[in-house]
């Protein structure tokens, strides 16, 4: 009886067309990421491209079919609300990445675009260390999200001839 249920569930799952996502395909074979050498975002983007696609990340723009320019990468923190005593109660964390994609002939395939991610975080004077850790994790998660969004935009890009 159990085997029959497992077999039916397996057949139903296979029949619905479910597949694991697998590796994504980018419409170019080589990519150069132009960003400051200290950029954690650029490092993570390079790793994601090499691990999740068949595209090779080059060390120089002359060797690449396209160049992804990371124009800006900013982490911003803004006071969102105060307590009755004038102490900070909430912060708004913002992560911005501006980028554009060009080819060897300097033709734009993705014009200057910006990804803006926002997160609200509560604050407590009594838990400063844990709140700093939470803030760092939120920025890391927003960076991961921005990398995935850029990868999806790169996959949807149509290179002009």
ABEGO torsion letter per residue (X at the ends): XAAAAAAAAAAAAAAAGBBBAEBBBBABABBBBBBBAABAAAAAAAAAAAAABABBBBABAAABABBBBBABBBBBBBBABBBAAGBBABBBBBBBBBBBBBBAAGBBABBBBBBBBBBBBBBBAAAAAAAAAAAAAAAAAAAAAAAAAAAAAAAABBBBX
